[in-house]
Amino acid sequence: MPVKLPEKVKFGKGNPLETAEEWINIKCPKCNRRARRETDTMDTFANSSWYYLRYCDTKNKKKIFDSKRVNYWCPVDQYIGGPEHVTMHLIYMRFYTKFLRDLKLLNFDEPAVNYFTQGVVKGRDGFRMSKSRGNGVEPLDTIVKYGADSLRLYLVAVSSPDSDIIWDEKGIKGSYNFLNFVYDYFSKLKEGKASPKVESKINQTIKEVTEDIENFKHNLAVIKIRQLFSVLLNNKVSKKQAKVFLILLSVYCPHLCEELWQKIGGKGFISLGKWPKSNLKKINDKFDKEDEVVNNLVFDINNIKGLVRRKFKEIFVYVLPKEEKIYLDNLKIINERIGFSVRIFNVNDKDKYDPENKSKKVKPGRPGIYLE
């Protein structure tokens, strides 16, 4: 060493060094006998570890790159890779960066400002998907069956991005069904003046989803987007608010949202649109508390239904006077989520039907429930 590389090589197929016969076939410098140089000496990570710098100056025919351009665009803001990148690609990448820095071609020490390790998708057997194990899932087959957006949504929603996941087709079916609901809703969108509750929920979702995306909490962002959709389903919305929802969802489902964007009269491409800004003045915590109260009631009723395991004719709910309006305003949502018609009574109502005196056990946020 060092071995001077040949000038006369042919690029196009395979390793170009293998085309330089005179360079390959030589005499051994020690024994003077016939020898052959090894042409496959560099790991595949080698080139991919420095050409991120070349991207900044791709047409330069005089030198590796223009330092001013590279120093302007680099270091990279965010590096994302799997576990193998920590011990392989990133080490090469850091080496090249420091080597080129020592040559005064770069003015920075590290190739990226931030690094994020993404999780691995495992097969149904719990092992990492591989051809040798035969536990892989063909992405194209899944896309043909469920669509690319369903696959994308499932992968980001099933767990935090830095966690390993085990492939489960039931999960992707859930994403597929949700997107079908979204498509049907926006295909038949009925505009109206939104209530303060919808305004609050939209602005709160913009704020929280923006923060989640910036912090790689995509699974939490998807939960909040789905919660917002539930609110839209049961309330009137304006076209402006409908567009905001599609922009938020388009991060994970670009194909579907691009089509729905056109259907509701959006201009240009949704992918080129401006990200919405949250109006904090329109966020009212009162609506969150209402949602919590409703969610608790639905959970309790469904839990009792599961324990009773028998047919019943009616469900009676007894609430405190101050909370009566909350339950009555959300009665339609409660009935839809339970799949049954519920009757709401104020504990002070003299005409209430309460054979087991459930109303006496009512507490704030915890109504009495009687199934008959």
Contacts in CASP RR format, 6 or more apart in sequence:
PFRMAT RR
TARGET T0000
AUTHOR 0000-0000-0000
METHOD contacts of the structure
MODEL  1
MPVKLPEKVKFGKGNPLETAEEWINIKCPKCNRRARRETDTMDTFANSSW
YYLRYCDTKNKKKIFDSKRVNYWCPVDQYIGGPEHVTMHLIYMRFYTKFL
RDLKLLNFDEPAVNYFTQGVVKGRDGFRMSKSRGNGVEPLDTIVKYGADS
LRLYLVAVSSPDSDIIWDEKGIKGSYNFLNFVYDYFSKLKEGKASPKVES
KINQTIKEVTEDIENFKHNLAVIKIRQLFSVLLNNKVSKKQAKVFLILLS
VYCPHLCEELWQKIGGKGFISLGKWPKSNLKKINDKFDKEDEVVNNLVFD
INNIKGLVRRKFKEIFVYVLPKEEKIYLDNLKIINERIGFSVRIFNVNDK
DKYDPENKSKKVKPGRPGIYLE
3 37 0 8 1.000
5 17 0 8 1.000
5 23 0 8 1.000
6 17 0 8 1.000
6 20 0 8 1.000
6 22 0 8 1.000
6 23 0 8 1.000
8 20 0 8 1.000
9 16 0 8 1.000
9 17 0 8 1.000
9 19 0 8 1.000
9 20 0 8 1.000
10 16 0 8 1.000
10 19 0 8 1.000
15 39 0 8 1.000
15 40 0 8 1.000
17 23 0 8 1.000
17 24 0 8 1.000
17 39 0 8 1.000
18 24 0 8 1.000
18 39 0 8 1.000
23 37 0 8 1.000
24 36 0 8 1.000
24 37 0 8 1.000
24 39 0 8 1.000
25 34 0 8 1.000
25 35 0 8 1.000
25 36 0 8 1.000
25 37 0 8 1.000
26 35 0 8 1.000
26 36 0 8 1.000
26 37 0 8 1.000
27 33 0 8 1.000
27 34 0 8 1.000
27 35 0 8 1.000
28 34 0 8 1.000
28 35 0 8 1.000
43 88 0 8 1.000
43 92 0 8 1.000
45 88 0 8 1.000
45 89 0 8 1.000
45 92 0 8 1.000
46 92 0 8 1.000
48 89 0 8 1.000
49 89 0 8 1.000
49 92 0 8 1.000
49 93 0 8 1.000
49 95 0 8 1.000
49 96 0 8 1.000
50 93 0 8 1.000
50 96 0 8 1.000
50 100 0 8 1.000
52 74 0 8 1.000
52 76 0 8 1.000
52 93 0 8 1.000
52 111 0 8 1.000
53 64 0 8 1.000
53 65 0 8 1.000
53 70 0 8 1.000
53 74 0 8 1.000
53 96 0 8 1.000
53 100 0 8 1.000
53 106 0 8 1.000
54 64 0 8 1.000
54 65 0 8 1.000
56 65 0 8 1.000
56 66 0 8 1.000
56 69 0 8 1.000
56 70 0 8 1.000
56 72 0 8 1.000
56 73 0 8 1.000
56 74 0 8 1.000
57 65 0 8 1.000
57 66 0 8 1.000
57 69 0 8 1.000
57 70 0 8 1.000
60 66 0 8 1.000
64 105 0 8 1.000
65 105 0 8 1.000
67 104 0 8 1.000
67 105 0 8 1.000
67 106 0 8 1.000
67 107 0 8 1.000
70 105 0 8 1.000
70 106 0 8 1.000
71 106 0 8 1.000
71 107 0 8 1.000
71 108 0 8 1.000
74 106 0 8 1.000
74 108 0 8 1.000
74 111 0 8 1.000
75 97 0 8 1.000
75 108 0 8 1.000
75 110 0 8 1.000
75 111 0 8 1.000
75 112 0 8 1.000
75 113 0 8 1.000
76 111 0 8 1.000
76 112 0 8 1.000
76 113 0 8 1.000
77 112 0 8 1.000
77 113 0 8 1.000
77 114 0 8 1.000
78 112 0 8 1.000
78 113 0 8 1.000
78 114 0 8 1.000
78 115 0 8 1.000
78 116 0 8 1.000
79 90 0 8 1.000
79 111 0 8 1.000
79 112 0 8 1.000
79 114 0 8 1.000
79 115 0 8 1.000
79 116 0 8 1.000
80 115 0 8 1.000
80 116 0 8 1.000
80 118 0 8 1.000
81 89 0 8 1.000
81 115 0 8 1.000
81 116 0 8 1.000
81 117 0 8 1.000
81 118 0 8 1.000
82 117 0 8 1.000
82 118 0 8 1.000
82 119 0 8 1.000
82 120 0 8 1.000
83 117 0 8 1.000
83 119 0 8 1.000
83 120 0 8 1.000
85 117 0 8 1.000
86 117 0 8 1.000
90 111 0 8 1.000
90 115 0 8 1.000
93 111 0 8 1.000
94 110 0 8 1.000
94 111 0 8 1.000
96 111 0 8 1.000
97 106 0 8 1.000
97 108 0 8 1.000
97 109 0 8 1.000
97 110 0 8 1.000
97 111 0 8 1.000
98 109 0 8 1.000
100 106 0 8 1.000
101 107 0 8 1.000
101 108 0 8 1.000
101 109 0 8 1.000
116 161 0 8 1.000
116 162 0 8 1.000
116 216 0 8 1.000
117 162 0 8 1.000
118 161 0 8 1.000
118 162 0 8 1.000
119 161 0 8 1.000
119 162 0 8 1.000
119 163 0 8 1.000
119 164 0 8 1.000
119 165 0 8 1.000
120 128 0 8 1.000
120 164 0 8 1.000
120 165 0 8 1.000
121 128 0 8 1.000
121 129 0 8 1.000
121 155 0 8 1.000
121 164 0 8 1.000
121 165 0 8 1.000
121 167 0 8 1.000
122 128 0 8 1.000
122 129 0 8 1.000
122 135 0 8 1.000
122 164 0 8 1.000
122 165 0 8 1.000
122 166 0 8 1.000
122 167 0 8 1.000
123 129 0 8 1.000
123 135 0 8 1.000
123 136 0 8 1.000
123 137 0 8 1.000
123 166 0 8 1.000
123 167 0 8 1.000
124 135 0 8 1.000
124 166 0 8 1.000
124 167 0 8 1.000
124 168 0 8 1.000
125 133 0 8 1.000
125 135 0 8 1.000
126 135 0 8 1.000
126 166 0 8 1.000
127 133 0 8 1.000
127 135 0 8 1.000
129 135 0 8 1.000
129 136 0 8 1.000
129 137 0 8 1.000
129 167 0 8 1.000
130 136 0 8 1.000
136 167 0 8 1.000
137 167 0 8 1.000
139 151 0 8 1.000
142 151 0 8 1.000
142 172 0 8 1.000
143 151 0 8 1.000
146 172 0 8 1.000
146 173 0 8 1.000
146 175 0 8 1.000
146 176 0 8 1.000
147 176 0 8 1.000
147 255 0 8 1.000
148 255 0 8 1.000
149 179 0 8 1.000
149 252 0 8 1.000
149 253 0 8 1.000
149 254 0 8 1.000
149 255 0 8 1.000
149 256 0 8 1.000
150 172 0 8 1.000
150 175 0 8 1.000
150 176 0 8 1.000
150 179 0 8 1.000
151 172 0 8 1.000
151 175 0 8 1.000
152 252 0 8 1.000
152 253 0 8 1.000
153 175 0 8 1.000
153 178 0 8 1.000
153 179 0 8 1.000
153 222 0 8 1.000
153 252 0 8 1.000
153 253 0 8 1.000
154 171 0 8 1.000
154 172 0 8 1.000
154 174 0 8 1.000
154 175 0 8 1.000
155 165 0 8 1.000
156 218 0 8 1.000
156 219 0 8 1.000
156 222 0 8 1.000
156 252 0 8 1.000
157 175 0 8 1.000
157 218 0 8 1.000
157 219 0 8 1.000
157 222 0 8 1.000
157 223 0 8 1.000
157 252 0 8 1.000
158 165 0 8 1.000
158 168 0 8 1.000
158 171 0 8 1.000
158 219 0 8 1.000
159 165 0 8 1.000
159 219 0 8 1.000
160 216 0 8 1.000
160 217 0 8 1.000
160 218 0 8 1.000
160 219 0 8 1.000
161 216 0 8 1.000
161 217 0 8 1.000
161 218 0 8 1.000
161 219 0 8 1.000
162 216 0 8 1.000
178 226 0 8 1.000
178 229 0 8 1.000
179 253 0 8 1.000
179 256 0 8 1.000
181 229 0 8 1.000
182 229 0 8 1.000
182 249 0 8 1.000
182 256 0 8 1.000
182 260 0 8 1.000
183 256 0 8 1.000
183 260 0 8 1.000
185 229 0 8 1.000
185 232 0 8 1.000
185 233 0 8 1.000
186 242 0 8 1.000
186 246 0 8 1.000
186 260 0 8 1.000
186 263 0 8 1.000
186 264 0 8 1.000
187 260 0 8 1.000
187 263 0 8 1.000
189 237 0 8 1.000
189 239 0 8 1.000
189 242 0 8 1.000
189 263 0 8 1.000
189 264 0 8 1.000
190 236 0 8 1.000
191 236 0 8 1.000
191 237 0 8 1.000
191 238 0 8 1.000
191 239 0 8 1.000
191 242 0 8 1.000
192 236 0 8 1.000
192 237 0 8 1.000
192 238 0 8 1.000
193 236 0 8 1.000
193 238 0 8 1.000
194 202 0 8 1.000
194 235 0 8 1.000
194 236 0 8 1.000
194 237 0 8 1.000
194 238 0 8 1.000
194 241 0 8 1.000
195 235 0 8 1.000
195 236 0 8 1.000
196 282 0 8 1.000
196 284 0 8 1.000
196 287 0 8 1.000
197 231 0 8 1.000
197 235 0 8 1.000
197 284 0 8 1.000
197 287 0 8 1.000
197 290 0 8 1.000
198 231 0 8 1.000
198 232 0 8 1.000
198 235 0 8 1.000
198 236 0 8 1.000
198 237 0 8 1.000
198 241 0 8 1.000
199 241 0 8 1.000
199 282 0 8 1.000
200 282 0 8 1.000
200 283 0 8 1.000
200 284 0 8 1.000
200 287 0 8 1.000
201 227 0 8 1.000
201 228 0 8 1.000
201 231 0 8 1.000
201 287 0 8 1.000
202 228 0 8 1.000
202 241 0 8 1.000
202 244 0 8 1.000
202 245 0 8 1.000
203 278 0 8 1.000
203 279 0 8 1.000
203 280 0 8 1.000
203 282 0 8 1.000
203 283 0 8 1.000
204 278 0 8 1.000
204 283 0 8 1.000
204 288 0 8 1.000
205 224 0 8 1.000
205 225 0 8 1.000
205 227 0 8 1.000
205 228 0 8 1.000
205 248 0 8 1.000
206 244 0 8 1.000
206 248 0 8 1.000
206 276 0 8 1.000
206 277 0 8 1.000
206 278 0 8 1.000
207 278 0 8 1.000
207 280 0 8 1.000
207 283 0 8 1.000
208 220 0 8 1.000
208 221 0 8 1.000
208 224 0 8 1.000
209 221 0 8 1.000
209 224 0 8 1.000
209 225 0 8 1.000
209 248 0 8 1.000
210 275 0 8 1.000
210 278 0 8 1.000
211 217 0 8 1.000
212 218 0 8 1.000
212 220 0 8 1.000
212 221 0 8 1.000
212 224 0 8 1.000
213 221 0 8 1.000
213 251 0 8 1.000
218 252 0 8 1.000
221 251 0 8 1.000
221 252 0 8 1.000
222 252 0 8 1.000
225 245 0 8 1.000
225 248 0 8 1.000
225 249 0 8 1.000
225 252 0 8 1.000
228 245 0 8 1.000
228 248 0 8 1.000
229 245 0 8 1.000
232 241 0 8 1.000
232 242 0 8 1.000
232 245 0 8 1.000
234 332 0 8 1.000
234 333 0 8 1.000
234 336 0 8 1.000
239 264 0 8 1.000
239 265 0 8 1.000
242 264 0 8 1.000
243 261 0 8 1.000
243 264 0 8 1.000
243 266 0 8 1.000
244 276 0 8 1.000
246 257 0 8 1.000
246 260 0 8 1.000
246 261 0 8 1.000
246 264 0 8 1.000
246 270 0 8 1.000
247 257 0 8 1.000
247 270 0 8 1.000
247 273 0 8 1.000
247 275 0 8 1.000
247 276 0 8 1.000
248 276 0 8 1.000
249 256 0 8 1.000
249 257 0 8 1.000
250 257 0 8 1.000
250 258 0 8 1.000
250 261 0 8 1.000
250 270 0 8 1.000
250 271 0 8 1.000
254 270 0 8 1.000
254 271 0 8 1.000
257 270 0 8 1.000
258 269 0 8 1.000
258 270 0 8 1.000
258 271 0 8 1.000
261 268 0 8 1.000
261 269 0 8 1.000
261 270 0 8 1.000
290 326 0 8 1.000
290 329 0 8 1.000
290 330 0 8 1.000
293 323 0 8 1.000
293 326 0 8 1.000
293 327 0 8 1.000
293 365 0 8 1.000
294 326 0 8 1.000
294 327 0 8 1.000
294 330 0 8 1.000
294 333 0 8 1.000
294 334 0 8 1.000
296 365 0 8 1.000
296 366 0 8 1.000
297 317 0 8 1.000
297 327 0 8 1.000
297 334 0 8 1.000
297 367 0 8 1.000
297 369 0 8 1.000
298 334 0 8 1.000
298 337 0 8 1.000
298 338 0 8 1.000
300 366 0 8 1.000
300 369 0 8 1.000
301 315 0 8 1.000
301 317 0 8 1.000
301 338 0 8 1.000
301 342 0 8 1.000
301 369 0 8 1.000
302 338 0 8 1.000
304 369 0 8 1.000
304 371 0 8 1.000
305 312 0 8 1.000
305 338 0 8 1.000
305 371 0 8 1.000
308 371 0 8 1.000
312 371 0 8 1.000
312 372 0 8 1.000
313 372 0 8 1.000
314 341 0 8 1.000
314 343 0 8 1.000
314 371 0 8 1.000
314 372 0 8 1.000
315 338 0 8 1.000
315 340 0 8 1.000
315 341 0 8 1.000
315 342 0 8 1.000
315 343 0 8 1.000
315 369 0 8 1.000
315 370 0 8 1.000
315 371 0 8 1.000
315 372 0 8 1.000
316 342 0 8 1.000
316 343 0 8 1.000
316 345 0 8 1.000
316 352 0 8 1.000
316 353 0 8 1.000
316 354 0 8 1.000
316 358 0 8 1.000
316 369 0 8 1.000
316 370 0 8 1.000
316 371 0 8 1.000
316 372 0 8 1.000
317 327 0 8 1.000
317 342 0 8 1.000
317 343 0 8 1.000
317 344 0 8 1.000
317 345 0 8 1.000
317 367 0 8 1.000
317 368 0 8 1.000
317 369 0 8 1.000
317 370 0 8 1.000
318 345 0 8 1.000
318 346 0 8 1.000
318 347 0 8 1.000
318 352 0 8 1.000
318 354 0 8 1.000
318 358 0 8 1.000
318 359 0 8 1.000
318 362 0 8 1.000
318 367 0 8 1.000
318 368 0 8 1.000
318 369 0 8 1.000
318 370 0 8 1.000
319 327 0 8 1.000
319 344 0 8 1.000
319 345 0 8 1.000
319 346 0 8 1.000
319 347 0 8 1.000
319 362 0 8 1.000
319 367 0 8 1.000
319 368 0 8 1.000
320 346 0 8 1.000
320 347 0 8 1.000
320 362 0 8 1.000
320 364 0 8 1.000
320 365 0 8 1.000
320 367 0 8 1.000
321 346 0 8 1.000
321 347 0 8 1.000
321 348 0 8 1.000
323 364 0 8 1.000
323 365 0 8 1.000
323 367 0 8 1.000
324 344 0 8 1.000
324 346 0 8 1.000
327 334 0 8 1.000
327 344 0 8 1.000
327 367 0 8 1.000
328 344 0 8 1.000
331 342 0 8 1.000
331 344 0 8 1.000
334 342 0 8 1.000
335 341 0 8 1.000
335 342 0 8 1.000
343 353 0 8 1.000
345 352 0 8 1.000
345 353 0 8 1.000
345 354 0 8 1.000
345 359 0 8 1.000
346 352 0 8 1.000
347 359 0 8 1.000
347 360 0 8 1.000
347 362 0 8 1.000
352 359 0 8 1.000
354 370 0 8 1.000
355 370 0 8 1.000
355 372 0 8 1.000
356 370 0 8 1.000
358 368 0 8 1.000
358 369 0 8 1.000
358 370 0 8 1.000
359 368 0 8 1.000
361 368 0 8 1.000
362 368 0 8 1.000
END
